[in-house]
Amino acid sequence: MKDKTDVIQTLLEALPYIKKFRNEIVVIKYGGSAQTSDKLKEKFAQDIVLLHTVGIKPVIVHGGGASITRLLEELDIKSRFVDGQRVTSKEAMRIVEMVLSGEINSEIVALLNSQGAKAVGVSGKDANFMEAVARDSGELGYTGDITSIDITLIDNIIKDNFVPVIAPIASGGTVGHPGYNINADLAASKIAAAIHARKIIFLTDTVGVLDKDDKLLRTLDLQEVEALKADDTIHGGMVPKVDACLEAVRGGVKKSHIIDGRLEHSLLLEILTNRGVGTCIEL
């Protein structure tokens, strides 16, 4: 009997959050272990289906850097990075698009559809909804910075009750241009701001932002984040994640979350419970 009571209590705890976020857009940057573990993939798909079923509007932006690097190595195409950013040659750009749009995007769409969601895969080149220019004056090749987002395509997909799954490739704006490889975190932030998302959630391989004693910092505002960056509490690979969060909230997204994608059903725990599981960043 106690088990049944616990189930009811969990449902009742979720109810106010379902009411609060119903009809709201939530952008989810999908990456890390959650994107590579078969078990976590299934749990992620279940989370998306449940969120969509109760009226929340998930929009998924995915990465795929590890898969890109692996295929480039198999094809004997050297990968080069500058300050953690991939230098994308024209030859590599073909592989980037093949992996992101042709392999990973299709896999995520099929996974979601198998669990009962109605998912549609797109890249920024579709309908030219995401345009970019070369980052750092072209020193990184076809790695780009987004210059504009036309939300019409994504807006129509959401209105038709589908779940958009977006590969972070942008149009170069001219006929025959191979397009640009966009950092998935920054693409997610730009998209979240453009479509007026209520939240953006980054699935990572860490529990969130930690203090110097490795304790989870559950809530941070912009000033606290800048102070933690200045004293090197936030460092290394966490810096671009936090910067993407800051860009989103500065663009009008109410809250950005960094959560542990290695934890089963972390999305549901963060959105539909009063405890949460990661770090929330807001103005």
C-alpha positions as CSV (number, residue, x, y, z in Angstrom):
1,M,0.0,0.0,0.0
2,K,2.9,2.4,0.8
3,D,4.3,1.9,-2.7
4,K,1.0,3.0,-4.2
5,T,0.9,6.0,-1.9
6,D,4.4,7.0,-3.0
7,V,3.3,6.8,-6.6
8,I,0.3,9.1,-6.0
9,Q,2.5,11.5,-4.0
10,T,5.0,11.7,-6.9
11,L,2.2,12.4,-9.4
12,L,0.7,15.1,-7.1
13,E,4.2,16.7,-6.8
14,A,4.5,16.9,-10.6
15,L,1.0,18.4,-11.1
16,P,1.8,22.0,-10.4
17,Y,4.8,21.9,-12.7
18,I,2.8,20.3,-15.4
19,K,0.3,23.2,-15.1
20,K,3.1,25.8,-14.9
21,F,4.9,24.6,-18.0
22,R,2.0,23.4,-20.1
23,N,2.2,25.0,-23.6
24,E,5.7,26.3,-22.8
25,I,8.7,25.5,-25.0
26,V,11.7,23.8,-23.4
27,V,14.9,23.5,-25.5
28,I,17.0,20.5,-24.6
29,K,20.7,20.2,-25.6
30,Y,21.2,16.5,-26.0
31,G,24.7,15.2,-25.7
32,G,27.3,13.4,-23.6
33,S,26.6,9.9,-22.2
34,A,22.9,10.4,-22.6
35,Q,23.5,10.3,-26.3
36,T,25.8,7.2,-26.4
37,S,24.4,4.8,-23.8
38,D,21.6,2.6,-25.2
39,K,19.9,2.5,-21.8
40,L,20.1,6.3,-21.3
41,K,18.8,6.8,-24.9
42,E,15.7,4.9,-24.1
43,K,15.1,6.8,-20.8
44,F,15.7,10.1,-22.6
45,A,13.1,9.2,-25.2
46,Q,10.6,8.2,-22.5
47,D,11.1,11.6,-20.8
48,I,10.5,13.5,-24.0
49,V,7.3,11.5,-24.8
50,L,6.0,12.1,-21.3
51,L,6.8,15.9,-21.4
52,H,5.1,16.1,-24.8
53,T,2.1,14.1,-23.7
54,V,1.4,16.5,-20.8
55,G,1.5,19.5,-23.0
56,I,5.1,20.7,-22.7
57,K,6.8,21.5,-26.0
58,P,10.3,20.0,-26.2
59,V,12.7,21.1,-28.8
60,I,15.9,19.0,-29.1
61,V,19.3,20.3,-30.3
62,H,22.0,17.6,-30.5
63,G,25.7,17.4,-30.8
64,G,27.9,14.6,-32.1
65,G,31.6,15.7,-31.8
66,A,32.8,12.3,-30.7
67,S,31.2,10.5,-33.6
68,I,32.5,13.1,-36.0
69,T,36.1,12.7,-34.7
70,R,35.8,8.9,-34.9
71,L,34.7,8.8,-38.5
72,L,37.3,11.4,-39.5
73,E,40.0,9.2,-38.0
74,E,38.6,6.1,-39.9
75,L,38.8,8.1,-43.1
76,D,42.3,9.3,-42.2
77,I,41.2,13.0,-42.1
78,K,43.1,14.8,-39.4
79,S,41.1,16.7,-36.7
80,R,42.6,19.9,-35.5
81,F,41.3,22.0,-32.6
82,V,42.1,25.6,-31.6
83,D,41.1,26.5,-28.0
84,G,38.8,23.6,-27.9
85,Q,37.1,24.5,-31.2
86,R,37.2,22.2,-34.2
87,V,38.8,23.5,-37.3
88,T,36.4,22.3,-40.0
89,S,37.9,22.0,-43.5
90,K,35.7,21.7,-46.5
91,E,36.5,18.0,-46.6
92,A,35.6,17.6,-42.9
93,M,32.4,19.6,-43.4
94,R,31.0,16.9,-45.6
95,I,31.7,14.3,-42.8
96,V,30.2,16.7,-40.2
97,E,26.9,16.9,-42.1
98,M,26.9,13.2,-42.8
99,V,27.2,12.3,-39.2
100,L,25.0,15.0,-37.6
101,S,22.1,15.0,-40.2
102,G,22.4,11.6,-41.8
103,E,23.3,9.5,-38.8
104,I,22.7,11.0,-35.4
105,N,19.6,13.1,-36.2
106,S,17.9,10.2,-37.9
107,E,18.7,7.9,-35.0
108,I,17.2,10.3,-32.5
109,V,14.1,10.8,-34.6
110,A,13.6,7.0,-35.0
111,L,14.1,6.5,-31.2
112,L,11.5,9.1,-30.3
113,N,9.0,7.8,-32.8
114,S,9.5,4.3,-31.5
115,Q,8.5,5.5,-28.0
116,G,5.4,7.2,-29.3
117,A,6.5,10.8,-30.0
118,K,6.0,12.4,-33.3
119,A,9.5,13.7,-34.1
120,V,10.8,15.5,-37.2
121,G,14.5,16.0,-37.9
122,V,15.9,19.1,-39.5
123,S,19.2,21.0,-39.8
124,G,19.7,24.7,-39.9
125,K,20.1,24.4,-43.7
126,D,16.4,23.4,-44.0
127,A,14.5,26.4,-45.2
128,N,17.7,28.4,-44.4
129,F,16.2,28.7,-40.9
130,M,19.7,29.2,-39.4
131,E,22.4,31.2,-41.2
132,A,26.0,31.8,-40.2
133,V,29.3,33.3,-41.1
134,A,32.8,31.9,-40.5
135,R,34.1,32.1,-36.9
136,D,37.2,34.1,-36.2
137,S,37.5,35.5,-39.7
138,G,37.7,32.0,-41.2
139,E,40.6,30.8,-39.1
140,L,38.5,27.8,-38.1
141,G,37.4,27.0,-41.7
142,Y,33.8,26.1,-41.9
143,T,33.1,26.4,-38.1
144,G,30.6,29.2,-37.9
145,D,28.8,31.8,-35.8
146,I,25.1,32.1,-36.2
147,T,24.0,35.4,-37.7
148,S,20.2,34.9,-38.0
149,I,17.5,32.5,-37.1
150,D,14.1,32.4,-38.9
151,I,11.8,30.6,-36.5
152,T,9.0,29.9,-39.1
153,L,10.0,26.3,-39.8
154,I,10.5,25.3,-36.1
155,D,7.3,27.3,-35.1
156,N,5.3,25.4,-37.7
157,I,6.7,22.0,-36.6
158,I,5.7,22.8,-33.0
159,K,2.3,24.1,-34.0
160,D,1.7,20.8,-35.8
161,N,2.4,19.0,-32.5
162,F,5.7,17.4,-33.6
163,V,8.9,17.4,-31.7
164,P,11.7,19.2,-33.6
165,V,15.1,17.5,-33.5
166,I,17.8,19.9,-34.8
167,A,21.2,19.2,-36.1
168,P,23.5,22.2,-35.5
169,I,24.5,22.9,-39.1
170,A,23.8,26.4,-40.6
171,S,23.4,27.7,-44.1
172,G,26.2,29.7,-45.6
173,G,23.6,31.8,-47.5
174,T,24.9,31.2,-51.0
175,V,24.3,28.5,-53.7
176,G,26.8,25.7,-53.4
177,H,28.1,26.7,-50.0
178,P,28.7,23.6,-47.8
179,G,27.3,25.2,-44.7
180,Y,28.8,25.8,-41.3
181,N,29.5,23.5,-38.4
182,I,28.0,25.2,-35.3
183,N,28.8,24.5,-31.6
184,A,25.7,22.6,-30.4
185,D,25.6,24.4,-27.0
186,L,25.6,27.8,-28.7
187,A,23.1,26.7,-31.3
188,A,20.8,25.6,-28.6
189,S,21.1,28.9,-26.8
190,K,20.4,31.0,-29.9
191,I,17.5,28.8,-30.9
192,A,16.0,29.0,-27.4
193,A,16.1,32.8,-27.4
194,A,14.7,33.0,-30.9
195,I,11.7,30.8,-30.3
196,H,11.0,32.3,-26.8
197,A,11.6,29.1,-24.9
198,R,10.7,29.1,-21.2
199,K,13.7,27.0,-20.3
200,I,16.9,25.5,-21.8
201,I,18.4,22.4,-20.4
202,F,21.9,21.1,-21.1
203,L,22.4,17.4,-20.6
204,T,26.1,16.9,-19.6
205,D,28.4,14.3,-18.0
206,T,28.6,16.3,-14.7
207,V,26.1,16.9,-11.9
208,G,26.2,20.6,-12.6
209,V,28.3,23.6,-11.6
210,L,30.5,22.8,-8.5
211,D,32.1,25.0,-6.0
212,K,35.8,24.7,-4.9
213,D,34.8,21.9,-2.5
214,D,33.1,20.0,-5.3
215,K,29.6,20.7,-3.9
216,L,26.8,21.3,-6.3
217,L,25.7,24.9,-6.7
218,R,21.9,24.6,-7.3
219,T,21.1,28.2,-8.3
220,L,23.2,31.0,-9.7
221,D,22.6,34.4,-11.1
222,L,24.6,36.2,-13.8
223,Q,26.8,38.1,-11.3
224,E,27.6,35.0,-9.3
225,V,28.5,33.1,-12.5
226,E,30.9,35.9,-13.6
227,A,32.5,35.9,-10.1
228,L,33.0,32.1,-10.2
229,K,34.6,32.4,-13.7
230,A,36.9,35.1,-12.5
231,D,38.2,33.1,-9.5
232,D,38.5,30.0,-11.7
233,T,35.9,28.0,-9.8
234,I,34.2,27.6,-13.2
235,H,36.9,26.5,-15.6
236,G,37.8,24.2,-18.4
237,G,34.9,22.5,-20.3
238,M,32.3,24.0,-17.9
239,V,33.1,27.6,-19.2
240,P,31.4,27.1,-22.7
241,K,28.4,25.4,-21.1
242,V,27.9,28.3,-18.6
243,D,28.5,30.8,-21.4
244,A,25.8,29.2,-23.4
245,C,23.5,29.4,-20.4
246,L,24.3,33.1,-20.0
247,E,23.6,33.8,-23.7
248,A,20.2,32.1,-23.4
249,V,19.0,34.0,-20.3
250,R,20.3,37.3,-21.7
251,G,18.3,36.5,-24.8
252,G,15.1,36.2,-22.8
253,V,15.0,32.6,-21.7
254,K,13.8,32.6,-18.1
255,K,16.1,29.8,-16.8
256,S,19.0,27.7,-18.0
257,H,19.8,24.4,-16.4
258,I,23.0,22.2,-16.5
259,I,22.0,18.7,-15.4
260,D,23.6,15.2,-15.3
261,G,22.5,13.3,-18.4
262,R,24.0,10.1,-16.8
263,L,21.2,10.1,-14.3
264,E,18.1,8.2,-15.6
265,H,15.1,10.4,-16.1
266,S,17.1,13.5,-15.1
267,L,14.9,15.6,-17.4
268,L,11.8,14.7,-15.5
269,L,13.4,15.2,-12.2
270,E,14.6,18.7,-13.1
271,I,11.4,19.9,-14.7
272,L,8.6,18.1,-12.8
273,T,9.9,17.9,-9.2
274,N,10.6,20.5,-6.5
275,R,14.1,19.1,-5.8
276,G,15.8,19.3,-9.3
277,V,19.0,17.6,-10.1
278,G,21.5,20.2,-11.4
279,T,22.4,23.9,-11.5
280,C,19.9,26.5,-12.5
281,I,21.1,29.9,-13.9
282,E,18.9,32.9,-14.2
283,L,19.0,36.7,-14.3
